Amino acid sequence: GNWLFWDLLVKRLDVLLVHVVVYSQLVPDPRAKLLCLAGIASAFYALHCATNPFDNRQCALLDRVEGWGLRVRFITCLVVEMIVILNTNSTITFALVVVLLVANAHYVLTMMLLIIIEVPKSLEAALKKGNTHEQSETLWNRLLSC
C-alpha cells in the first residue's frame, strides 16, 4: 500500500499513546501500565499487518521490516508483563529473558544486515541514474543519517 499519512499520523499516535500511558497518572498502577503498553503494541502491530502501509518495492521490504519491529516490540512487552505480573521463578524468568534477548538481537542483526546490503545498492542505483559524485555523496550522507 501507499499510505502517505502513516508516519505522520499513525506512528505519532502510537508514540503519543505510549507517552500518555508511561508518563501520566492516567494509568497509575505499574502492572496496568504494562498491560496497556502490550495492548497498544498489539493494536498497532495488527493495524500495520492489516494495511501494509509502505511502498511495495523490493518485495515490500519496508512493510516486512516494520512488521518485524512491531512484533519484537509486542514480544518484549508481553515477556516483561509475564515476568512482572505472574511473578515467575528464576528459572522461568531466565528462559523468558533469553527469548527476549534472542528476539531483539535477531531484529537488530537483521536490520544491520539489511542496511549493509541496501546502502550500496541505493548508491549504485543513484550513480546509474546519472547523478554526479557530489549528488551521490549527498545521498550517502542522507542514508547514513536516518
Salt bridges, closest charged atoms under 4 A:
ASP14 OD2 - LYS11 NZ 3.67
ASP14 OD2 - ARG73 NH1 2.62
ASP55 OD2 - ARG57 NE 2.25
GLU66 OE2 - LYS11 NZ 2.89
GLU118 OE2 - LYS121 NZ 3.84
GLU124 OE2 - LYS128 NZ 3.32
GLU137 OE2 - HIS133 NE2 3.54
